[in-house]
Amino acid sequence: MFKVITTAASMAMLTLTSTSVFAIRFSETFDVSVTIPTAEFHVIPSDTDWIHQEQRLNWNPVTSELSPLRKQFDVKNENGAISARLYFEPYLSNGNDTDDIPLVVTFNNKRLTLNPDEVISEMDGRTGKRVGLEIAAVKPGDGYKSGDYYGSVHMIFEAIAP
């Protein structure tokens, strides 16, 4: 009889313990945001999950080349054209200035420089359009040097009113 009571008590404790295990709760908090562009003027990535994250130019060991980064943007300026420029000359660096790799940035098939230039025509600006961005490495004359390279590309877009 004592054995039956001990077994029953053990089972009851196990049941209570199991119930309390399932009563544990987990909580997660994360940020949510959205940018809703104005109908009048916007230049936004078509796929927005990449823009604030580091992007990789893939290395091809067979050809010893870096593949370009290609993305799409949705653009519109109800008042006309759109110009773009670079804030600074973009390049990849491994910390050794002699190994820097210059980057060429094209937007809507037009190479961006430090000076503003029209990249979306007045007609395309008024109707809106999806255009490509390409960031490509310029192979140094003596080839790429091994290492970990990092860099930034900062583009500025402005609405051009007629």
Contacts in CASP RR format, 6 or more apart in sequence:
PFRMAT RR
TARGET T0000
AUTHOR 0000-0000-0000
METHOD contacts of the structure
MODEL  1
MFKVITTAASMAMLTLTSTSVFAIRFSETFDVSVTIPTAEFHVIPSDTDW
IHQEQRLNWNPVTSELSPLRKQFDVKNENGAISARLYFEPYLSNGNDTDD
IPLVVTFNNKRLTLNPDEVISEMDGRTGKRVGLEIAAVKPGDGYKSGDYY
GSVHMIFEAIAP
35 44 0 8 1.000
35 48 0 8 1.000
37 44 0 8 1.000
37 76 0 8 1.000
39 76 0 8 1.000
39 78 0 8 1.000
40 76 0 8 1.000
40 77 0 8 1.000
40 78 0 8 1.000
40 79 0 8 1.000
40 159 0 8 1.000
41 76 0 8 1.000
41 77 0 8 1.000
41 78 0 8 1.000
41 79 0 8 1.000
41 82 0 8 1.000
41 159 0 8 1.000
42 74 0 8 1.000
42 75 0 8 1.000
42 76 0 8 1.000
43 73 0 8 1.000
43 74 0 8 1.000
43 75 0 8 1.000
43 82 0 8 1.000
43 84 0 8 1.000
43 157 0 8 1.000
44 73 0 8 1.000
44 74 0 8 1.000
44 75 0 8 1.000
45 51 0 8 1.000
45 71 0 8 1.000
45 72 0 8 1.000
45 73 0 8 1.000
45 74 0 8 1.000
46 71 0 8 1.000
46 72 0 8 1.000
46 73 0 8 1.000
46 74 0 8 1.000
46 130 0 8 1.000
47 71 0 8 1.000
47 72 0 8 1.000
50 71 0 8 1.000
54 150 0 8 1.000
55 69 0 8 1.000
55 135 0 8 1.000
56 69 0 8 1.000
57 66 0 8 1.000
57 67 0 8 1.000
57 68 0 8 1.000
57 69 0 8 1.000
57 92 0 8 1.000
57 135 0 8 1.000
57 137 0 8 1.000
58 66 0 8 1.000
58 67 0 8 1.000
59 65 0 8 1.000
59 66 0 8 1.000
59 67 0 8 1.000
60 66 0 8 1.000
60 67 0 8 1.000
64 143 0 8 1.000
64 144 0 8 1.000
65 139 0 8 1.000
66 101 0 8 1.000
66 136 0 8 1.000
66 137 0 8 1.000
66 139 0 8 1.000
66 144 0 8 1.000
68 134 0 8 1.000
68 135 0 8 1.000
68 136 0 8 1.000
68 137 0 8 1.000
69 133 0 8 1.000
69 134 0 8 1.000
69 135 0 8 1.000
69 136 0 8 1.000
70 132 0 8 1.000
70 133 0 8 1.000
70 134 0 8 1.000
71 132 0 8 1.000
71 133 0 8 1.000
72 130 0 8 1.000
72 131 0 8 1.000
72 132 0 8 1.000
72 133 0 8 1.000
73 107 0 8 1.000
73 130 0 8 1.000
73 131 0 8 1.000
73 132 0 8 1.000
73 133 0 8 1.000
74 128 0 8 1.000
74 129 0 8 1.000
74 130 0 8 1.000
75 82 0 8 1.000
75 108 0 8 1.000
75 120 0 8 1.000
75 124 0 8 1.000
75 125 0 8 1.000
75 128 0 8 1.000
75 129 0 8 1.000
75 130 0 8 1.000
75 131 0 8 1.000
75 157 0 8 1.000
76 125 0 8 1.000
76 126 0 8 1.000
76 127 0 8 1.000
76 128 0 8 1.000
76 129 0 8 1.000
77 120 0 8 1.000
77 125 0 8 1.000
77 126 0 8 1.000
77 128 0 8 1.000
77 159 0 8 1.000
77 160 0 8 1.000
78 125 0 8 1.000
78 126 0 8 1.000
79 126 0 8 1.000
79 159 0 8 1.000
79 160 0 8 1.000
79 161 0 8 1.000
79 162 0 8 1.000
80 122 0 8 1.000
80 125 0 8 1.000
80 126 0 8 1.000
80 159 0 8 1.000
80 160 0 8 1.000
80 161 0 8 1.000
80 162 0 8 1.000
81 118 0 8 1.000
81 120 0 8 1.000
81 121 0 8 1.000
81 122 0 8 1.000
81 125 0 8 1.000
81 160 0 8 1.000
82 118 0 8 1.000
82 119 0 8 1.000
82 120 0 8 1.000
82 125 0 8 1.000
82 157 0 8 1.000
82 158 0 8 1.000
82 159 0 8 1.000
82 160 0 8 1.000
83 116 0 8 1.000
83 117 0 8 1.000
83 118 0 8 1.000
83 119 0 8 1.000
83 157 0 8 1.000
83 158 0 8 1.000
83 160 0 8 1.000
84 107 0 8 1.000
84 110 0 8 1.000
84 112 0 8 1.000
84 116 0 8 1.000
84 117 0 8 1.000
84 119 0 8 1.000
84 155 0 8 1.000
84 156 0 8 1.000
84 157 0 8 1.000
84 158 0 8 1.000
85 112 0 8 1.000
85 113 0 8 1.000
85 114 0 8 1.000
85 115 0 8 1.000
85 116 0 8 1.000
85 117 0 8 1.000
85 155 0 8 1.000
85 156 0 8 1.000
86 105 0 8 1.000
86 112 0 8 1.000
86 113 0 8 1.000
86 114 0 8 1.000
86 153 0 8 1.000
86 154 0 8 1.000
86 155 0 8 1.000
86 156 0 8 1.000
87 114 0 8 1.000
87 154 0 8 1.000
87 155 0 8 1.000
87 156 0 8 1.000
88 114 0 8 1.000
88 154 0 8 1.000
89 102 0 8 1.000
89 114 0 8 1.000
90 102 0 8 1.000
90 103 0 8 1.000
90 105 0 8 1.000
90 135 0 8 1.000
90 151 0 8 1.000
90 152 0 8 1.000
90 153 0 8 1.000
90 154 0 8 1.000
91 100 0 8 1.000
91 101 0 8 1.000
91 102 0 8 1.000
91 103 0 8 1.000
91 151 0 8 1.000
92 100 0 8 1.000
92 101 0 8 1.000
92 103 0 8 1.000
92 137 0 8 1.000
92 149 0 8 1.000
92 150 0 8 1.000
92 151 0 8 1.000
93 99 0 8 1.000
93 100 0 8 1.000
93 101 0 8 1.000
93 149 0 8 1.000
93 150 0 8 1.000
93 151 0 8 1.000
94 145 0 8 1.000
94 147 0 8 1.000
94 148 0 8 1.000
94 149 0 8 1.000
94 150 0 8 1.000
96 145 0 8 1.000
99 140 0 8 1.000
99 145 0 8 1.000
99 147 0 8 1.000
99 149 0 8 1.000
101 137 0 8 1.000
101 138 0 8 1.000
101 139 0 8 1.000
101 140 0 8 1.000
101 144 0 8 1.000
101 149 0 8 1.000
102 137 0 8 1.000
102 138 0 8 1.000
103 135 0 8 1.000
103 136 0 8 1.000
103 137 0 8 1.000
103 138 0 8 1.000
103 151 0 8 1.000
103 153 0 8 1.000
104 111 0 8 1.000
104 134 0 8 1.000
104 135 0 8 1.000
104 136 0 8 1.000
104 137 0 8 1.000
104 138 0 8 1.000
105 111 0 8 1.000
105 112 0 8 1.000
105 133 0 8 1.000
105 134 0 8 1.000
105 135 0 8 1.000
105 153 0 8 1.000
105 155 0 8 1.000
106 112 0 8 1.000
106 132 0 8 1.000
106 133 0 8 1.000
106 134 0 8 1.000
106 136 0 8 1.000
107 119 0 8 1.000
107 131 0 8 1.000
107 132 0 8 1.000
107 133 0 8 1.000
107 155 0 8 1.000
108 119 0 8 1.000
108 120 0 8 1.000
108 129 0 8 1.000
108 131 0 8 1.000
108 132 0 8 1.000
109 132 0 8 1.000
110 117 0 8 1.000
110 118 0 8 1.000
110 119 0 8 1.000
112 119 0 8 1.000
112 155 0 8 1.000
116 156 0 8 1.000
116 158 0 8 1.000
118 160 0 8 1.000
119 131 0 8 1.000
119 157 0 8 1.000
120 129 0 8 1.000
120 131 0 8 1.000
122 160 0 8 1.000
122 162 0 8 1.000
135 153 0 8 1.000
END
